[in-house]
Amino acid sequence: MKKILIYFMLAFLILIPVRTFADVAEGDMIVTLGENLTEDQKKSLLTEMGAPDDVQIVTVSNAEEHQYLGKYVSKSLIGTKAISSSAITIQPKGAGITVETKNINWVTDEMYVNALITAGVKDAKIYITAPITVSGTAALTGIIKAYEISADKTIPEEVKQAANQEMVETAKLGDSIGDKNAAALIAKVKEEIAKNKPQNDQELRNIIEKAANDLNVKLTDAEMQRLMDFFNKLKDLNIDWNQVSDQLDKAKERISKFLQSEEGQGFLEKLKQFFTWLIDTIKSIFS
């Protein structure tokens, strides 16, 4: 099993900036830093993030890790140090969520986007990093807390817990069906719930099974039950499902625009050339 080094981030306000958290505006950045980073590591990460000198900072402790992940992973996997960090830059209304990561080896960008959408985060550019390679599970809570500060709103505790559970469940599912498939399956199910909330277990099961079939993946009985339990809890929470649907649409739009762009077409051409080379190489071996 992959060792999970995780932290969870909540709020000590370091009063370096001259403005208050309530004054955060479009284009402004908020940074979350693990309290167990050395001073040199903090300086290095702030430089890596391109953070301004007066950046607003939330310091987070290992105690928050256990608070938000203790129900979903073992204490031994959570560890004893808060290391991971993130930068959240406020984007224009309607921009959606974008995520970029460095030194994160378990949670993918798509998993973060999905979980953040569940938590109600919107219109933010997010960069997640650490001085060493970590699983990345820890970053979510810090991002949510920083977003609460930037948006001057409180996200219900049960919704935060659900977002953390979603991230962990998706990452676990990714170990068996692949990261992309796991993130896509979760997104497709949420999209269907947003359109037409299931009224009973059979309707929910049908939604999950259809999403799995569309992706050509097979779920074990245990995986299906975990997803049933999670989505049953999720659909009954005080979540703005219209916003969930809107943010998922924006995420799909960004992927579509990338594939149609010059950069995206170049990527697809390189991918095509790679598979052509691979096929030719295999043929040459047996000729």
Helices and strands as residue ranges (DSSP letters): E 12-14, G 21-23, E 29-34, H 39-49, E 56-60, H 62-69, H 75-78, E 85-90, E 97-101, H 109-119, E 124-129, H 139-151, H 157-177, H 179-195, H 201-214, H 221-235, H 241-260, H 262-286
